[in-house]
C-alpha cells in the first residue's frame, strides 16, 4: 500500500475517531460536576483587587487650570 493511501485511510477513520473522542472528552471535562467554583473564580479574578466602583466619568475628574 502506498504511504499516501495508508495515511489517508488513517486520517479518514482512526484520527477522526480520536479527534471526536478528544473533543467529547474536553466537553465533559469543562462541564463536569464540581467545576462551577473553578470557573467562577477564574471569571471574577480580574476584579479581585478592586476596592471601590469605577468613576462614572473619569475624564471629568481632572481639575482644569
N, CA, C and O atoms as CSV, one atom per row, in Angstrom:
chain,resi,resn,atom,element,x,y,z
A,1,UNK,N,N,0.846,-1.177,0.000
A,1,UNK,CA,C,0.000,0.000,0.000
A,1,UNK,C,C,0.893,1.243,0.000
A,1,UNK,O,O,1.914,1.276,0.687
A,2,UNK,N,N,0.523,2.224,-0.741
A,2,UNK,CA,C,1.287,3.463,-0.783
A,2,UNK,C,C,1.205,4.184,0.553
A,2,UNK,O,O,0.255,4.009,1.316
A,3,UNK,N,N,2.201,4.983,0.815
A,3,UNK,CA,C,2.217,5.744,2.057
A,3,UNK,C,C,1.049,6.729,2.106
A,3,UNK,O,O,0.392,6.877,3.137
A,4,UNK,N,N,0.798,7.399,0.981
A,4,UNK,CA,C,-0.297,8.370,0.945
A,4,UNK,C,C,-1.636,7.691,1.203
A,4,UNK,O,O,-2.444,8.201,1.978
A,5,UNK,N,N,-1.878,6.573,0.579
A,5,UNK,CA,C,-3.150,5.870,0.758
A,5,UNK,C,C,-3.311,5.394,2.197
A,5,UNK,O,O,-4.402,5.455,2.765
A,6,UNK,N,N,-2.218,4.922,2.776
A,6,UNK,CA,C,-2.268,4.460,4.157
A,6,UNK,C,C,-2.574,5.616,5.105
A,6,UNK,O,O,-3.422,5.488,5.989
A,7,UNK,N,N,-1.889,6.739,4.924
A,7,UNK,CA,C,-2.129,7.889,5.788
A,7,UNK,C,C,-3.517,8.464,5.564
A,7,UNK,O,O,-4.156,8.928,6.508
A,8,UNK,N,N,-3.986,8.437,4.334
A,8,UNK,CA,C,-5.332,8.922,4.042
A,8,UNK,C,C,-6.385,8.047,4.728
A,8,UNK,O,O,-7.374,8.553,5.258
A,9,UNK,N,N,-6.163,6.745,4.713
A,9,UNK,CA,C,-7.083,5.817,5.387
A,9,UNK,C,C,-7.092,6.085,6.896
A,9,UNK,O,O,-8.155,6.088,7.516
A,10,UNK,N,N,-5.911,6.312,7.491
A,10,UNK,CA,C,-5.852,6.613,8.922
A,10,UNK,C,C,-6.572,7.921,9.243
A,10,UNK,O,O,-7.310,8.006,10.224
A,11,UNK,N,N,-6.355,8.933,8.415
A,11,UNK,CA,C,-6.981,10.224,8.660
A,11,UNK,C,C,-8.498,10.138,8.511
A,11,UNK,O,O,-9.229,10.801,9.248
A,12,UNK,N,N,-8.964,9.350,7.591
A,12,UNK,CA,C,-10.402,9.224,7.365
A,12,UNK,C,C,-11.104,8.426,8.452
A,12,UNK,O,O,-12.298,8.616,8.678
A,13,UNK,N,N,-10.397,7.548,9.120
A,13,UNK,CA,C,-11.087,6.685,10.072
A,13,UNK,C,C,-10.585,6.886,11.506
A,13,UNK,O,O,-11.314,7.430,12.335
A,14,UNK,N,N,-9.379,6.467,11.808
A,14,UNK,CA,C,-8.913,6.422,13.185
A,14,UNK,C,C,-8.617,7.803,13.758
A,14,UNK,O,O,-8.943,8.068,14.915
A,15,UNK,N,N,-8.014,8.678,12.982
A,15,UNK,CA,C,-7.737,10.017,13.506
A,15,UNK,C,C,-9.024,10.805,13.703
A,15,UNK,O,O,-9.135,11.595,14.641
A,16,UNK,N,N,-9.992,10.592,12.824
A,16,UNK,CA,C,-11.289,11.244,13.010
A,16,UNK,C,C,-11.942,10.756,14.296
A,16,UNK,O,O,-12.507,11.547,15.051
A,17,UNK,N,N,-11.866,9.480,14.539
A,17,UNK,CA,C,-12.416,8.921,15.770
A,17,UNK,C,C,-11.671,9.470,16.988
A,17,UNK,O,O,-12.297,9.827,17.986
A,18,UNK,N,N,-10.343,9.538,16.914
A,18,UNK,CA,C,-9.557,10.049,18.040
A,18,UNK,C,C,-9.865,11.518,18.294
A,18,UNK,O,O,-9.989,11.923,19.450
A,19,UNK,N,N,-9.989,12.315,17.259
A,19,UNK,CA,C,-10.304,13.729,17.439
A,19,UNK,C,C,-11.706,13.920,18.002
A,19,UNK,O,O,-11.920,14.807,18.827
A,20,UNK,N,N,-12.659,13.107,17.573
A,20,UNK,CA,C,-14.018,13.187,18.096
A,20,UNK,C,C,-14.036,12.818,19.578
A,20,UNK,O,O,-14.684,13.491,20.378
A,21,UNK,N,N,-13.335,11.764,19.939
A,21,UNK,CA,C,-13.274,11.369,21.351
A,21,UNK,C,C,-12.558,12.422,22.192
A,21,UNK,O,O,-12.952,12.679,23.330
A,22,UNK,N,N,-11.512,13.030,21.640
A,22,UNK,CA,C,-10.825,14.104,22.349
A,22,UNK,C,C,-11.728,15.306,22.572
A,22,UNK,O,O,-11.730,15.887,23.657
A,23,UNK,N,N,-12.494,15.684,21.557
A,23,UNK,CA,C,-13.423,16.798,21.688
A,23,UNK,C,C,-14.490,16.508,22.735
A,23,UNK,O,O,-14.789,17.358,23.574
A,24,UNK,N,N,-15.058,15.323,22.688
A,24,UNK,CA,C,-16.068,14.952,23.676
A,24,UNK,C,C,-15.486,14.904,25.087
A,24,UNK,O,O,-16.148,15.281,26.054
A,25,UNK,N,N,-14.248,14.440,25.195
A,25,UNK,CA,C,-13.581,14.414,26.496
A,25,UNK,C,C,-13.370,15.812,27.048
A,25,UNK,O,O,-13.563,16.039,28.243
A,26,UNK,N,N,-12.973,16.760,26.194
A,26,UNK,CA,C,-12.806,18.141,26.642
A,26,UNK,C,C,-14.135,18.765,27.055
A,26,UNK,O,O,-14.194,19.525,28.021
A,27,UNK,N,N,-15.196,18.445,26.327
A,27,UNK,CA,C,-16.520,18.965,26.697
A,27,UNK,C,C,-16.963,18.416,28.047
A,27,UNK,O,O,-17.481,19.160,28.880
A,28,UNK,N,N,-16.766,17.139,28.265
A,28,UNK,CA,C,-17.135,16.534,29.552
A,28,UNK,C,C,-16.292,17.131,30.669
A,28,UNK,O,O,-16.804,17.389,31.758
A,29,UNK,N,N,-14.994,17.357,30.413
A,29,UNK,CA,C,-14.125,17.935,31.428
A,29,UNK,C,C,-14.549,19.365,31.768
A,29,UNK,O,O,-14.533,19.745,32.939
A,30,UNK,N,N,-14.922,20.153,30.781
A,30,UNK,CA,C,-15.303,21.541,31.025
A,30,UNK,C,C,-16.626,21.643,31.781
A,30,UNK,O,O,-16.801,22.544,32.601
A,31,UNK,N,N,-17.552,20.733,31.514
A,31,UNK,CA,C,-18.875,20.801,32.141
A,31,UNK,C,C,-19.061,19.749,33.226
A,31,UNK,O,O,-20.191,19.383,33.549
A,32,UNK,N,N,-17.968,19.266,33.785
A,32,UNK,CA,C,-18.057,18.225,34.815
A,32,UNK,C,C,-18.658,18.803,36.090
A,32,UNK,O,O,-18.538,20.000,36.353
A,33,UNK,N,N,-19.298,17.959,36.874
A,33,UNK,CA,C,-19.844,18.431,38.148
A,33,UNK,C,C,-18.713,18.890,39.067
A,33,UNK,O,O,-17.660,18.256,39.126
A,34,UNK,N,N,-18.928,19.966,39.766
A,34,UNK,CA,C,-17.920,20.467,40.686
A,34,UNK,C,C,-16.971,21.479,40.084
A,34,UNK,O,O,-16.143,22.036,40.805
A,35,UNK,N,N,-17.059,21.740,38.791
A,35,UNK,CA,C,-16.146,22.703,38.184
A,35,UNK,C,C,-16.702,24.115,38.197
A,35,UNK,O,O,-16.016,25.045,37.772
A,36,UNK,N,N,-17.923,24.302,38.671
A,36,UNK,CA,C,-18.537,25.628,38.691
A,36,UNK,C,C,-17.720,26.607,39.543
A,36,UNK,O,O,-17.558,27.768,39.169
A,37,UNK,N,N,-17.214,26.149,40.667
A,37,UNK,CA,C,-16.438,27.033,41.539
A,37,UNK,C,C,-15.145,27.476,40.865
A,37,UNK,O,O,-14.757,28.638,40.981
A,38,UNK,N,N,-14.483,26.581,40.171
A,38,UNK,CA,C,-13.241,26.938,39.474
A,38,UNK,C,C,-13.515,27.922,38.355
A,38,UNK,O,O,-12.767,28.883,38.179
A,39,UNK,N,N,-14.575,27.698,37.598
A,39,UNK,CA,C,-14.917,28.609,36.509
A,39,UNK,C,C,-15.332,29.976,37.049
A,39,UNK,O,O,-14.991,31.000,36.456
A,40,UNK,N,N,-16.045,30.009,38.141
A,40,UNK,CA,C,-16.476,31.271,38.745
A,40,UNK,C,C,-15.272,32.046,39.270
A,40,UNK,O,O,-15.212,33.267,39.125
A,41,UNK,N,N,-14.322,31.354,39.873
A,41,UNK,CA,C,-13.127,32.006,40.404
A,41,UNK,C,C,-12.299,32.616,39.271
A,41,UNK,O,O,-11.796,33.731,39.410
A,42,UNK,N,N,-12.155,31.911,38.170
A,42,UNK,CA,C,-11.409,32.434,37.033
A,42,UNK,C,C,-12.142,33.612,36.402
A,42,UNK,O,O,-11.507,34.584,35.993
A,43,UNK,N,N,-13.458,33.539,36.317
A,43,UNK,CA,C,-14.239,34.606,35.688
A,43,UNK,C,C,-14.187,35.901,36.488
A,43,UNK,O,O,-14.249,36.983,35.903
A,44,UNK,N,N,-14.076,35.818,37.800
A,44,UNK,CA,C,-14.067,37.023,38.633
A,44,UNK,C,C,-12.678,37.422,39.091
A,44,UNK,O,O,-12.552,38.338,39.904
A,45,UNK,N,N,-11.628,36.772,38.603
A,45,UNK,CA,C,-10.271,37.063,39.070
A,45,UNK,C,C,-9.807,38.457,38.683
A,45,UNK,O,O,-8.956,39.019,39.372
A,46,UNK,N,N,-10.331,39.038,37.612
A,46,UNK,CA,C,-9.894,40.379,37.226
A,46,UNK,C,C,-10.410,41.445,38.184
A,46,UNK,O,O,-9.889,42.560,38.201
A,47,UNK,N,N,-11.415,41.125,38.972
A,47,UNK,CA,C,-11.977,42.070,39.931
A,47,UNK,C,C,-11.435,41.851,41.342
A,47,UNK,O,O,-11.911,42.485,42.284
A,48,UNK,N,N,-10.472,40.988,41.502
A,48,UNK,CA,C,-10.004,40.587,42.824
A,48,UNK,C,C,-9.443,41.757,43.631
A,48,UNK,O,O,-9.645,41.801,44.845
A,49,UNK,N,N,-8.748,42.703,43.003
A,49,UNK,CA,C,-8.100,43.796,43.729
A,49,UNK,C,C,-8.887,45.098,43.679
A,49,UNK,O,O,-8.354,46.143,44.052
A,50,UNK,N,N,-10.119,45.067,43.238
A,50,UNK,CA,C,-10.942,46.269,43.217
A,50,UNK,C,C,-11.471,46.562,44.615
A,50,UNK,O,O,-12.041,45.693,45.274
A,51,UNK,N,N,-11.269,47.818,45.061
A,51,UNK,CA,C,-11.756,48.223,46.380
A,51,UNK,C,C,-13.042,49.030,46.296
A,51,UNK,O,O,-13.829,49.042,47.242
A,52,UNK,N,N,-13.259,49.697,45.182
A,52,UNK,CA,C,-14.430,50.562,45.033
A,52,UNK,C,C,-14.853,50.567,43.576
A,52,UNK,O,O,-14.070,50.184,42.706
A,53,UNK,N,N,-16.066,50.989,43.295
A,53,UNK,CA,C,-16.521,51.043,41.900
A,53,UNK,C,C,-15.752,52.101,41.114
A,53,UNK,O,O,-15.231,53.057,41.689
A,54,UNK,N,N,-15.689,51.926,39.836
A,54,UNK,CA,C,-15.016,52.892,38.971
A,54,UNK,C,C,-15.833,54.171,38.895
A,54,UNK,O,O,-17.047,54.156,39.102
A,55,UNK,N,N,-15.160,55.282,38.596
A,55,UNK,CA,C,-15.848,56.558,38.434
A,55,UNK,C,C,-16.720,56.520,37.189
A,55,UNK,O,O,-16.383,55.864,36.203
A,56,UNK,N,N,-17.842,57.229,37.241
A,56,UNK,CA,C,-18.733,57.266,36.080
A,56,UNK,C,C,-18.113,58.019,34.915
A,56,UNK,O,O,-18.238,57.612,33.761
A,57,UNK,N,N,-17.432,59.139,35.234
A,57,UNK,CA,C,-16.843,59.989,34.197
A,57,UNK,C,C,-15.403,60.302,34.590
A,57,UNK,O,O,-15.150,61.385,35.119
A,58,UNK,N,N,-14.457,59.410,34.357
A,58,UNK,CA,C,-13.089,59.646,34.817
A,58,UNK,C,C,-12.420,60.834,34.133
A,58,UNK,O,O,-11.507,61.422,34.712
A,59,UNK,N,N,-12.835,61.209,32.924
A,59,UNK,CA,C,-12.218,62.347,32.238
A,59,UNK,C,C,-12.614,63.671,32.887
A,59,UNK,O,O,-11.872,64.647,32.772
A,60,UNK,N,N,-13.735,63.734,33.550
A,60,UNK,CA,C,-14.202,64.970,34.164
A,60,UNK,C,C,-13.664,65.179,35.571
A,60,UNK,O,O,-13.891,66.238,36.156
A,61,UNK,N,N,-12.968,64.214,36.125
A,61,UNK,CA,C,-12.460,64.341,37.488
A,61,UNK,C,C,-11.196,65.164,37.547
A,61,UNK,O,O,-10.806,65.601,38.630
A,62,UNK,N,N,-10.544,65.390,36.431
A,62,UNK,CA,C,-9.322,66.192,36.401
A,62,UNK,C,C,-9.708,67.666,36.449
A,62,UNK,O,O,-10.532,68.131,35.661
A,63,UNK,N,N,-9.100,68.394,37.387
A,63,UNK,CA,C,-9.424,69.833,37.504
A,63,UNK,C,C,-8.719,70.598,36.388
A,63,UNK,O,O,-7.559,70.346,36.059
A,64,UNK,N,N,-9.458,71.532,35.825
A,64,UNK,CA,C,-8.874,72.355,34.783
A,64,UNK,C,C,-8.230,73.570,35.419
A,64,UNK,O,O,-8.741,74.107,36.402
A,65,UNK,N,N,-7.097,74.010,34.857
A,65,UNK,CA,C,-6.354,75.138,35.422
A,65,UNK,C,C,-6.935,76.479,35.044
A,65,UNK,O,O,-6.411,77.516,35.450
